[in-house]
């Protein structure tokens, strides 16, 4: 089948490969420039310095302090806080061999975001491709790449966050989760993959707000699926009636051992993570909005994010069009495979969305659904779009060349939506340069923008104390220098 795809490309294979490689390289370069021009966020200093409230999580990876009655910030997120703190302390200093201290911070953030973007593109492509041929990986990567938007549709379906803090909390944890699931999805676990499966199984449950719930949705479901499958393979087994213990044990012993071990370990640690997370002192009070009011908010959030811009409509129309064509032109095996994958994804998405309001309410995320909390759904949809497209490109059917050009047109339309935004941190950079070159203990800034903040300017010098410590760590300043805006 892959050979048929080669022979029915709309142009010679070598030309297609060169065009795909050029597109991916140009997009990566463009994304790097986009990421270079994003302002810094207000959670960097509290995590990197760190603030007093984050000291405990950095010394308690498993959150064992809750067993002694302690309640502190992010007790189940050590494996996000620690890597972020390490990277944002070391990378800017290392890059100062090539650029000045202020630029080194932005370059560090941009390199991490771009590397993570390439990793996620590669992982999604590896899930979507239909063989081990490298050029098919390029094709699948080209299909998913347009949906990585630095601006454009970012607020609707952003995969790489503008905020470097949120990049560690969401896309980084999702990339690690995909890397964990990939060997099991492909049904082949090489010896070298065992080297990272155990660390991932240990770290993922304590890696961000979404991962434990996803692991508890996926891992037990997959184990149960294979368990029932093994039961059905046994002769004369009364599935609908009492299952003899001996046959159940036999079915359990026939489950793939690596899957059973790693999925069980990850599930148990995820249960622990959810328990520990209930002691998070940084959560808003549940009384702010009752659970019964969160589901209507969820529906409003889904409606808003689906209609905010054309990102999700493009993606959903692409999937629906692909499914129609698969049903009409694909072979029986491909139809059955796409149906099975689609059913799994549909169940996961529905279950995930129904459980999302249970994860707690945040005043800054009043509609529950936002591009960050819906990231797992976005990744599922992007993967399924690429998966169905790859099936159609591998099958020989009328007008396939026109379909290939249609895919190219859709990719171009989505790519062009990510318009250049190269001046968003000019004001902040200028302010940091002013602080760097000042000799005052308290620097008065004239720019009209937050500096290492979210949406509000710092108007009192003492409010910049933590940021001043961070700037000293980065060697932007040689001493702790407070600042404030007019």
C-alpha positions in Angstrom: 0.0 0.0 0.0 2.8 2.5 0.7 4.2 1.7 -2.7 0.9 2.6 -4.3 1.1 5.9 -2.5 4.5 6.7 -4.0 3.3 5.9 -7.5 0.2 8.1 -7.2 1.7 11.2 -5.7 0.6 14.4 -7.5 4.3 14.9 -8.4 7.6 12.9 -8.3 8.4 11.4 -4.9 11.8 13.3 -4.5 10.1 16.6 -5.3 7.4 15.9 -2.7 9.9 15.0 0.0 11.9 18.2 -0.7 8.8 20.3 -0.6 7.6 18.6 2.7 11.1 19.1 4.3 11.2 22.7 3.1 7.7 23.4 4.5 8.6 21.9 7.9 11.9 23.8 8.1 10.4 27.1 7.1 7.5 26.7 9.5 9.9 25.8 12.4 12.0 28.9 11.6 8.9 31.1 11.4 7.7 29.7 14.7 11.0 30.3 16.4 10.8 34.0 15.3 7.2 34.2 16.6 8.2 32.6 19.9 11.2 35.0 20.3 8.7 37.9 20.3 6.4 36.8 23.1 6.5 38.6 26.4 7.5 36.9 29.7 4.7 35.9 32.1 4.1 36.6 35.8 4.6 33.1 37.1 8.3 32.7 36.1 9.8 34.5 39.1 7.7 32.7 41.7 8.6 29.3 40.3 12.3 29.9 39.4 13.5 32.0 42.4 11.2 30.5 44.0 8.5 32.2 46.0 8.0 30.9 49.6 4.8 29.2 48.6 6.6 27.0 46.0 9.5 26.0 48.2 7.7 22.9 49.6 6.8 21.3 46.3 10.5 21.6 45.2 11.6 19.5 48.2 8.8 17.0 48.2 8.5 15.3 44.8 5.8 12.8 45.9 3.8 15.2 48.0 4.3 13.1 51.1 3.9 16.2 53.3 0.1 15.9 53.0 0.3 12.8 55.1 1.4 15.0 58.0 -1.4 17.4 57.4 0.5 19.9 55.4 -1.3 22.0 52.8 0.7 23.9 50.2 0.8 25.0 46.6 1.0 22.4 43.8 1.8 19.4 45.9 1.4 17.0 43.0 3.3 19.0 40.3 7.0 18.5 41.2 7.9 17.2 37.8 6.7 20.4 36.2 8.1 22.9 38.7 11.5 21.3 39.0 12.3 21.1 35.2 11.0 24.6 34.7 13.1 26.0 37.5 16.2 24.2 36.3 15.8 25.1 32.7 15.0 28.8 33.2 17.9 29.2 35.6 20.5 27.4 33.5 19.6 28.1 29.9 19.7 31.9 29.9 23.2 31.8 31.6 24.5 29.3 29.0 23.2 31.3 26.1 24.9 34.5 27.4 28.1 33.2 25.6 26.3 34.1 22.4 24.0 37.0 23.3 23.4 39.6 26.0 21.6 38.7 29.2 18.2 40.2 28.2 18.1 38.5 24.9 19.3 35.2 26.4 16.0 34.9 28.4 13.8 35.3 25.3 16.0 33.0 23.2 15.8 30.3 26.0 12.0 30.5 26.0 11.8 30.4 22.2 14.2 27.5 21.8 12.3 25.4 24.4 8.9 26.2 22.7 10.2 25.4 19.2 11.9 22.2 20.4 8.7 21.1 22.1 6.7 22.0 19.0 8.9 19.8 16.8 8.6 17.0 19.4 4.8 17.2 19.4 4.7 17.3 15.6 6.9 14.3 15.4 4.9 12.4 18.0 1.5 13.1 16.4 3.0 12.2 13.0 4.3 8.9 14.4 0.9 8.1 15.7 -0.8 9.0 12.4 1.6 7.4 9.9 0.8 4.0 8.5 4.3 2.5 8.2 7.8 3.0 9.3 8.9 4.8 6.1 10.5 8.1 7.0 9.0 10.0 4.1 5.5 9.1 5.4 6.6 10.6 8.7 7.4 13.8 6.9 4.0 13.7 5.2 2.1 13.1 8.4 4.2 15.9 10.1 3.2 18.3 7.3 -0.4 17.5 7.9 -0.4 18.4 11.6 2.1 21.3 11.5 -0.4 24.0 10.4 -2.4 23.6 13.5 0.5 24.8 15.7 -0.3 28.4 15.9 1.8 31.0 17.8 -0.8 33.6 17.3 -3.6 33.2 14.7 -5.8 30.5 16.3 -3.7 30.2 19.4 -6.4 31.5 21.9 -8.8 29.0 20.4 -6.7 25.9 19.9 -3.2 26.8 20.9 -0.9 23.8 21.3 2.3 25.7 22.3 1.4 28.3 24.9 2.5 31.9 24.7 3.3 31.8 28.4 6.5 29.8 29.0 5.1 28.7 32.4 2.0 27.3 30.8 4.2 25.7 28.1 5.8 23.6 30.8 2.5 22.8 32.5 0.5 21.8 29.4 2.3 21.0 26.1 5.4 19.6 27.8 3.4 17.2 29.9 1.3 16.2 26.8 4.5 15.5 24.8 5.7 13.2 27.6 2.3 11.5 27.8 2.3 10.9 24.0 5.9 9.5 24.2 4.7 7.2 27.0 1.7 5.9 25.0 3.4 5.6 21.6 5.1 2.3 22.0 1.9 0.7 23.3 -0.2 2.2 20.5 2.2 0.8 17.9 2.4 -2.6 19.6 6.2 -2.7 19.7 8.3 -1.9 22.7 12.0 -1.9 21.8 14.6 -2.5 24.5 15.8 1.2 24.4 12.2 2.4 25.0 12.2 0.5 28.3 14.8 3.1 29.5 12.3 5.9 29.4 9.0 4.1 30.1 9.7 3.6 33.8 10.8 7.2 34.5 7.7 8.5 32.6 5.4 6.2 34.5 6.8 7.5 37.7 6.9 11.2 36.8 3.8 11.7 34.6 1.2 11.4 37.4 3.0 14.3 39.2 3.4 16.4 36.0 0.7 19.0 35.7 -3.1 19.4 36.2 -4.4 17.3 33.3 -2.2 14.2 33.2 -3.4 12.1 36.2 -7.0 12.3 35.0 -6.0 11.3 31.4 -3.9 8.3 32.7 -6.8 7.1 34.8 -9.1 7.4 31.8 -6.9 5.6 29.4 -4.8 3.1 31.2 -7.5 1.1 33.1 -9.8 1.2 30.0 -7.1 -0.3 27.7 -6.2 -3.0 30.3 -9.9 -3.8 30.6 -10.3 -3.9 26.8 -7.5 -6.4 26.4 -8.7 -8.4 29.4 -12.1 -8.9 27.9 -10.5 -9.7 24.6 -8.5 -12.5 26.2 -11.6 -13.8 27.9 -13.4 -13.9 24.6 -10.6 -15.8 23.0 -11.1 -18.7 25.5 -13.5 -21.4 24.2 -17.1 -21.6 25.5 -16.6 -18.7 27.9 -19.9 -17.3 29.3 -19.0 -13.7 29.2 -22.4 -12.4 30.2 -22.6 -14.8 33.2 -20.3 -15.7 36.1 -16.7 -15.8 35.0 -14.8 -18.7 36.7 -11.9 -17.3 38.7 -9.4 -19.7 37.0 -10.3 -18.4 33.5 -10.1 -14.8 34.7 -6.7 -15.4 36.1 -5.6 -17.1 32.9 -6.8 -14.1 30.9 -5.0 -11.7 33.2 -1.7 -13.7 32.8 -2.0 -13.5 29.1 -2.1 -9.7 29.1 1.0 -8.0 27.6 3.3 -7.8 30.6 4.9 -4.3 29.9 1.4 -2.8 29.3 0.1 -4.3 32.5 3.0 -3.2 34.6 3.4 0.4 33.4 -0.3 1.1 33.1 -1.0 -0.2 36.6 1.9 1.7 38.0 0.9 4.9 36.3 -2.8 4.5 37.4 -1.9 3.9 41.0 0.4 6.9 41.1 -2.3 9.0 39.4 -4.8 8.1 42.2 -2.2 9.2 44.7 -1.6 12.4 42.7 -5.3 13.3 42.6 -5.5 12.7 46.4 -2.4 14.9 47.0 -3.8 17.5 44.6 -6.8 17.9 46.8 -4.5 19.6 49.4 -3.4 22.3 46.9 -3.6 25.6 48.8 -3.5 27.5 45.5 -7.0 26.3 44.4 -10.0 28.5 44.5 -12.6 27.6 47.0 -15.2 25.1 45.6 -17.9 27.4 47.0 -17.1 30.0 44.4 -19.3 28.2 41.9 -21.3 25.0 42.6 -20.7 21.9 40.5 -24.2 22.1 39.1 -23.3 25.5 37.5 -20.0 24.3 36.0 -21.6 22.1 33.4 -23.6 25.0 31.8 -20.4 27.0 31.9 -18.7 24.1 30.2 -21.3 24.2 27.4 -20.9 27.9 27.0 -17.1 27.5 26.9 -17.3 24.8 24.2 -19.6 27.0 22.1 -17.3 30.0 22.5 -14.1 28.2 21.7 -15.7 26.5 18.6 -16.9 29.8 17.1 -14.2 32.2 18.3 -12.3 31.8 15.0 -12.1 29.3 12.1 -9.5 27.0 13.7 -11.8 24.4 15.1 -14.3 24.6 12.2 -11.5 24.0 9.7 -10.3 21.0 11.7 -13.7 19.5 12.2 -14.7 20.0 8.6 -11.4 18.3 7.6 -12.2 15.3 9.8 -15.8 15.0 8.6 -14.7 15.2 5.0 -12.0 12.6 5.5 -14.5 10.3 7.2 -16.9 10.6 4.4 -14.2 9.7 1.8 -12.9 6.9 4.0 -16.3 5.4 4.1 -16.7 5.7 0.4 -13.3 4.8 -1.0 -11.1 3.1 1.6 -10.6 -0.6 1.9 -12.4 -2.8 4.5 -9.4 -3.1 6.8 -8.8 0.7 6.7 -12.5 1.4 7.4 -12.5 -1.0 10.4 -9.3 0.5 11.8 -10.5 4.1 11.4 -13.8 3.2 13.0 -12.1 1.6 16.0 -9.7 4.5 16.5 -12.6 7.0 16.0 -14.7 5.2 18.6 -11.9 5.2 21.2 -11.2 8.9 20.6 -14.9 9.8 20.8 -15.3 8.0 24.1 -12.2 9.6 25.5 -13.2 13.1 24.4 -16.7 12.8 25.9 -15.4 11.3 29.1 -12.7 13.9 29.4 -15.1 16.8 28.9 -17.6 15.4 31.4 -14.8 15.0 34.0 -13.2 18.4 33.3 -15.5 20.5 35.6 -14.7 18.1 38.5 -11.0 19.3 38.3 -11.9 22.5 40.1 -12.9 26.0 39.2 -10.5 28.9 38.5 -11.8 32.5 38.5 -9.5 33.3 35.5 -11.1 30.4 33.6 -14.7 31.0 34.2 -16.0 28.9 31.3 -14.0 25.8 32.4 -12.9 25.2 28.8 -10.0 27.1 27.4 -7.3 26.3 24.9 -5.1 24.9 27.7 -7.7 22.7 29.4 -8.9 21.5 26.0 -5.4 20.7 24.7 -5.9 16.9 25.0 -9.0 17.2 22.8 -7.2 19.4 20.3 -4.3 16.9 20.0 -6.8 14.0 19.5 -8.6 15.9 16.7 -5.3 16.9 15.0 -4.1 13.3 15.2 -7.4 11.9 13.8 -7.4 14.4 11.0 -3.9 13.4 10.0 -4.7 9.7 10.5 -7.7 9.7 8.2 -5.8 11.8 5.6 -2.9 9.3 5.6 -5.4 6.5 5.0 -6.9 8.3 2.0 -3.5 9.1 0.6 -2.5 5.4 0.8 -5.6 4.1 -0.9 -6.0 4.2 -4.7 -9.3 5.9 -5.5 -10.6 8.4 -8.1 -9.6 12.0 -7.7 -7.0 11.3 -5.1 -4.6 13.8 -6.7 -7.3 16.5 -6.4 -7.7 15.4 -2.7 -4.0 15.9 -2.1 -4.1 19.4 -3.6 -7.2 20.0 -1.4 -5.2 19.0 1.7 -2.4 21.4 0.6 -4.9 24.2 0.2 -6.4 23.6 3.7 -2.9 23.5 5.2 -2.0 26.7 3.5 -5.2 28.5 4.7 -4.5 27.5 8.3 -0.8 28.3 8.1 -1.6 31.8 6.7 -3.9 32.5 9.6 -0.9 32.6 11.9 0.1 36.1 10.9 3.4 37.7 11.9 3.4 39.2 15.3 7.0 40.4 15.9 6.6 43.3 18.2 4.7 42.0 21.3 7.7 42.1 23.6 9.4 45.3 22.4 8.2 47.3 25.3 9.2 44.7 27.9 12.6 44.3 26.3 13.2 48.0 26.4 12.2 48.1 30.1 14.6 45.2 30.9 17.4 47.0 29.1 16.6 50.1 31.1 16.8 48.1 34.4 20.0 46.4 33.3 21.8 49.7 32.6 20.5 51.7 35.5 22.5 52.4 38.6 19.4 53.2 40.7 18.2 51.0 43.5 14.6 51.6 42.4 14.2 52.1 38.6 11.3 54.1 37.3 10.1 52.8 33.9 8.2 54.8 31.4 6.9 52.0 29.2 3.2 51.2 29.2 3.5 47.4 29.6 3.8 44.7 32.2 7.4 43.6 32.9 7.6 39.9 34.0 3.9 40.2 34.7 0.5 39.1 33.4 -1.8 42.0 32.6 -1.0 44.7 35.1 2.0 46.9 35.5 4.0 47.0 38.7 3.3 50.4 40.3 5.1 50.0 43.6 8.8 49.0 43.8 8.3 46.4 46.6 6.0 44.5 44.3 8.9 43.8 42.0 11.1 42.2 44.7 10.8 38.6 43.4 11.3 39.7 39.8 14.4 41.7 40.9 15.9 38.6 42.4 15.2 36.7 39.1 16.9 39.4 37.1 19.9 39.1 39.3 19.9 35.3 38.9 19.9 35.9 35.1 22.7 38.4 35.4 20.6 41.1 33.8 21.5 43.1 36.9 24.6 42.8 39.1 22.5 43.4 42.3 18.9 43.3 43.3 17.3 46.3 41.6 13.6 47.1 42.1 11.5 48.7 39.5 8.1 50.2 38.9 6.1 51.9 36.2 4.5 55.3 36.2 
